[in-house]
Amino acid sequence: MKKILILKILLSILWVLPCPTAGQNGLAIFSTEGHSQQIRKLKFKGNQEFSDKDLEEAISFSANKWLGQKIFGKDPSYYSEEAARMNIRELTHFYQSEGFLNVQIEEPLVKTKKRNSKVELTFVVKENEPITIDSVIFSGQDSVFNGQLIKMAYEGKKVLEALPGKRFRDELVWNDRDHIVRLMVDQATPTLKRNR
């Protein structure tokens, strides 16, 4: 931890290095601005529900291996604190959309490699307990249709994916919304045909 803190301090200030060709005091100043550190490896700690691959797909950072760059033409991904904050937001959004509303993600641990030009990042995740669905209630203008939906859902018919006891996930809610809209359209279609 001390090495990482020292590295952050060194990278956040101007480096002053001895240089015989410099001015009167023999010092040359090099700024770290514009210095790019290529991401060579991504790691995740604390993730239990999702694989490292799932989490890598949820963020913008990508680990770049020599083979991927040379053979497959993949563009390298570079580290910056601003980009790291954006990736933390992306990772948080991914977890929250999967029902882990209280997820906590720390700033990534940065391990520098190869003369400070490459980094290995480790994201530490504390998933906490997921939110589960307690009950499902339909409300709308058509109380008869609402009753039919509840009856179908609890009779085990494939009406809903987001059912009590399941982990809350955005995708389930969107799928249920689309399915209910299709049911409503199908229910209205015979009435429309009769009225023509």
N, C-alpha and C positions, 0 to 999 in steps of 0.2 A: 504494500500500500504506500510506503514511503517513497519507493522508486517512482510510482505513478504520480504522486503529488509533486515530487521534485521535477519530473518530466514536464508536467503541466506548467509549473512555475518557469522553467527554462524556455518553454515554447511561447509563453505569454509575454516575455520581455525581450528586449534586444540582446543579442549575443555579442559579447565583446571578446574578441580573440586577439592574441598578439600577432602582429604583422610587421616585419622589418621594413616594408615599403610604405607604411602608413605615415601619417603626419608626425608632429613633434613628439608625441608621447608613445609612438610605436603601436598604436591600437587601431584596428579596423573594425567597423561596426557592421554586422550583418543582421538584417531584419528577418523574422520568420514569416512575415506577410508574403503571401503568394507561394509559400512553400507547400507543396502537395505531398500528402502521405497516402499512398495507395493501400487500399484494404486488401490484405492477403487472406485473412481468415475471419469468419464470423462464428461466434460461439454463443450459446444460451445456457444459463444456469437457472434452475428452479422451475423450468417448464415441465409439467407432468402430463397435462391434458393434450398438448400439441407437440409434434415432433419439431426438431430443429429446422427441417425442410419446410414445414408449414409456416414457421415463423419467418424464415428467410424470404418466402414468397409474399409475405404480408408487408415487407418493408422495401424501401428504395435501395438501401445498401446491398451490395453483392460482393462476395469474395471472388477475387480474380486470380486464377492460377495461370501460370505461363502457358499451359496447353490451351486453355480457353481463349486466351488472347491471340496466340499465334496461329492455331489451327482453325478455331471457330470464329475468329474476328470479334470477340466480345470486348466491349469498351471497359476500361478499368473504372472502378468506383473509388472516389477519393474521400478521405475523412476531413471533416471540419466540425467544430462544436455546433454550429448552426444546423448542419446536415444531421448530426447526431440527435439534436432536439426534435427535428422533423421525424426521424425514424422512431423515436420514442413515442411521439404522437400517433404515428401509423400503427405501431405495435399495440398501444393502448386502445386505439379504435378497433383493431382486429379482435382483441380479447373482449372488449365490451360488446361488440356485435355478436359474440359467441356466448354471452351470458355472464361473463366475469366482470361485473360492473365495478368491483372494488380492487381491480388489479393494480399492482404497484410495480413500476419499472424504474430502476435506478439509471443514472448516467452510465454509459458503457465504460468498462475498464479498458484502458488503452495500453497495449504492450507494443513497444516499438521494436522493429527488426531492421536489419540490413542498413546500417548507417542512417537511421532515422527517416528512410524513404518509404518504408512499408510498416503497416500496423496490423495487429490482431485485436479484434474487438470482442468483448464478452459482455452481453446484456444479461443483467441479473433480474429475474422476474419473480415476483411473489404473486401467484395467481389468486389466492384467497378463495373462498367458497363461491361457486356459481349461484346465480339466481335461478330458482326453479319455479315453474308455473303452479300456482296454488289453485286457481279456478279459471274457468272461461265463461264469460257472460256476453250475450249478444244483446245489443240494444239498437233500436232503429224504429222507423215508422211502421213497419209491417210486423206486428207482434205474432201473427200466425207463422210467417216465414222464420222469425227468430225462434219460435217454439220448435219448428221442424228441424232447424239446424241443431239445436240442443239435443233433440231426440236422436237424430242421426249420429251425432258425435258420441253420445253415450251408449248407443247400441252397437258401437264398434264399426260403423260404416266409415269408409275413407272420406271423411269430410274435412277433418282437421289434422294437421301435423303437430301444432302447438297444443298439447293436451296437458292436463294437470299431472304433476310429477316429473315432467320432462324439463330438461334445462332450457331456459329461455334463449332463443336465438333469433336474430333479426330475420334470417332467411326463412325460418318457419312461419313467422308472422306474415311476411310478404307472400309466401306460397299460399297460405290460408286465405289471405285477402283476394288473390287472383282466383282461387277455387270458388270462393263464395260469390264473386262477381259472375263467374261462368254459370253457377247454379241459378243465380237471379235472372240472368239472360235466358237460360234454358226454360225457366219457369214462366217468363214473360212471353216467350216465342209462341206457344200455342194460343195465347190470348190475342196476340197481334195477328196471327193467321186467321183466327175466327172473325176478327173485326174487319177484315178486308173484303 
